Amino acid sequence: MQQNTDKKNENTGDIIPADSSIKNYTYVVRDEQVYMRENEVLILQKQLTTKQKDRIKGLCVIRELLHEVINVQLEGCTDAKLSKCQEELTMAYDSYVMKYGYINDKDSKRAFGDDVEYTLLCALEDSVDGKFVKAKIFTEHTIYPNIVHEHAESAIEALNITIADYGYVNFENILSLYDKPFDTVRNELKGEIFLNPDKANDNYPLQGYETKEEYLSGDVRKKLSSANVSLLKDKRYQENVDAL
């Protein structure tokens, strides 16, 4: 009996196959009808009022345009391309607000709150002094592509990239970016990095290095004392003593 009911629903359009491009538990409009994707199918939302359907249709348009604004930025678009996408988003948003009110209003939440991307749309509005205003994404470049660095022209460039990516002196990464012998790179970075004797490990010669900003700050007296002791065994620490 259940199989017959399911087959009848499918034939009448109450349940239709879901497109893989549609995120699970999001609303989608097909032939002016509102569906919700639930796993492998789209289910017709018969319980919605006419006003709720109209709000959902409007918010689905805004969501599509918002994703376009996000995606073009991730692709490293030109300012002109971004501006065009932002204008389209602004027009759709302004039209929605004029007809139905703000996205964060209770009526919009009641209509669209079951959609997993409702919170994403809510982020289009900032609350300022008790009023909603457009967020920066309407007018500014807010998202930047994740650029993968594979090569550096100098040791200092490799160091700067590494600090930005890792937050510390990762010498293995520096050497992968700047294909030179370790001693050469170390000499080029003299004064920019220091080998901290308290973190140095003879078994792992690439470990223990810190940027000048990190090493020449904090408990400098303690570091100077440690550098002087280490200098008795290793002349490399002379530059530490001189800098401290």
Protein Blocks (a to p, Z undefined) as FASTA:
>chain_A
ZZmmmmmmmmnopaccddfklcghiacdeehiacddehjbccddfkbcfklmmmmmmmmm
mmmmmmmmmmmmmnopafklmmmmmmmmmmmmmmmmmmnopfkbmklmmmmmmpmklmmm
mmmpcceehiacddfklmpcfbdcddddfbdfbfklmmmmmmmmnopacfklmmmmmccd
fklmmmmmgojaccdfklgcfklmmgoiacfklmmgcjlklmmmmmmmmmmmomklmmmm
mmZZ
